Amino acid sequence: MTQRRPTSFDIAALAGVSQPTVSRALSGNPAVSAETRARVLAAAEQLHYKVDKNASGLRRQQSRTLALLFFEDPTPDETLINPFYLSMLGSMVRACAGHGYDLLISFQQLSDDWHVDFEDSRKADGIILLGYGDYLQYRPRLEALVRRGTHFVCWGNPRANEFGAMIGSDNEAGGREATSHLIAHGRRRIGFVGTVSEGYPEFLDRYRGYVRAHDEASLPAFDRLRVDAGPSEEEGRAAVAELERRGLAYDALFAASDLAAIGAMKALQERGRQVPQDVAVVGFDDLAAAGYASPPLTTVAQDARAAGLALVEALIERIEGREGEPRLLPVSLKVRGSSLA
């Protein structure tokens, strides 16, 4: 005889709750208390009950899936995905599983109509956007998402607070701490390597922190020591070449990304300049590559685990009809050999 599959009514009887409560608990409804949800989940596990996500999703007109869209970024390999975004992935997957969601991961070219595809086609209940390019260039697409009522969150600059649940690191505090560290170790002519533009608000905030640290130390932030550069080794190398072309003296560099910092260090060493004896270097991100650089790179660490968790939780809040507040995550300076002579 074939054994009958357990139902939500069986779980209700074992857990001592109503069948509607079981349905709400299994779907992650926030109206169910943590204690009751735990009792229901324990009963479901005891009965070897498996949730039919497709059936429950049809009843709620939800897919119980979140879409994570990566956008092309300049990288040293062919992935075209910023390594920091990849470091968020593990915590995102765990957070989704904890809330009863699947995570659909997709790589998008910025020219695609990504802003109309996923939620409209019921592929996903909401969208997480990472690395969506020049903020000013793609702002109209974010505005289109808002007009369509799409549930989405972005990794970026929470201070702007224009699109609801924007999650990001405290870039200005990180820029200030990195530059203050260099000043505290006797550096007085500190270059900035990074794009300073309203289109790249994260880099702009890092530059603002750099300027703030100079102001607090009553030191000038020399504008000619600032070079626009994207987050790649190639652009870090090009920034050093540009500073050399300008013929200006400098004894330190703060790069707005680790990849640019690593490229700058390599370019300096190829020119016979020692790091950190001649030029101290600090980056931003704390990628795995930073610890393996020669010398190991001092950098501002972003908390990838907290970032992934915050993005998922903010999106689910919006899906469930809550506000999904913007969140500014703290950063910390990791001091290594590239800044200590």
Secondary structure, 3 states (H helix, E strand, C coil): CCCCCCCHHHHHHHHCCCHHHHHHHHCCCCCCCHHHHHHHHHHHHHCCCCCCHHHHHHHHCCCCEEEEEEECCCCCCCCCCCHHHHHCHHHHHHHHHHCCCEEEEEEECCCCCHHHCCCCCCCCCEEEEECCCCHHHHHHHHHHHHHHCCCEEEECCCCCCCCCCEEEECHHHHHHHHHHHHHHCCCCCEEEECCCCCCCHHHHHHHHHHHHHHHHCCCCCCHHHEECCCCCHHHHHHHHHHHHHHCCCCCEEEECCHHHHHHHHHHHHHCCCCCCCCCEEEEEECCHHHHHCCCCCEEEEECHHHHHHHHHHHHHHHHCCCCCCCEEECEEEECCHHHCC
